[in-house]
């Protein structure tokens, strides 16, 4: 018998039932800060504590830019009036309804992961999707080492100058239809690193992004939610799009 099965029987830990059932095991997600109504003075205190300018005051609200949030908790701990914090993980957003794959692709999608200069955290969460608890194969998602067999380009990291060309080459080698997912604060906004002297402000500066997944890093189930959303198997917020260079040049060849 597989050692994983024995370990599962000993510990009582089984594969998550998400998306068929809700998953609320402890530690499954660090959650995200929420926009909320605030007095100007309270907003100013919290906004000054945020290291990435993810907090902005507008119309009596303290708004959270999820693409910039790095989960440092400075707005939630050690302050008199902490910001509210959501505990879920279904954070993915689609850039326009056309981001969803055609029906035929819903149950067997291959993913080429590109580390475009990440610190290792997002990449590690992607790796966890293959472990027995998340086991993304059961829902039809597979990592492939070659872009020629990939349907989805999953990018982590802010896209350093040196990774720009390899990223574009991987994208160009993929057959159509293809989609681009950006996972993590760095991939969405540059995070703590970009824009800087060796890196840009995220993936959308290079390619048209179809799915955005915030988090620093996004937990595995947030990434899985993005994959399910892009196959039309789970609802997600829609952001007006498209954005990025590929979009300007005709989009992701849909
Ligand atoms: S957790 Fe940190 S980065 Fe995120 S909004 Fe709060 S202070 Fe800003």
Boltz pocket constraint, residues with backbone or C-beta under 6 A from the ligand:
constraints:
  - pocket:
      binder: B
      contacts: [[A, 33], [A, 46], [A, 49], [A, 50], [A, 51], [A, 52], [A, 53], [A, 54], [A, 55], [A, 64], [A, 68], [A, 69], [A, 70], [A, 71], [A, 72], [A, 73], [A, 74], [A, 75], [A, 76]]
      max_distance: 6.0
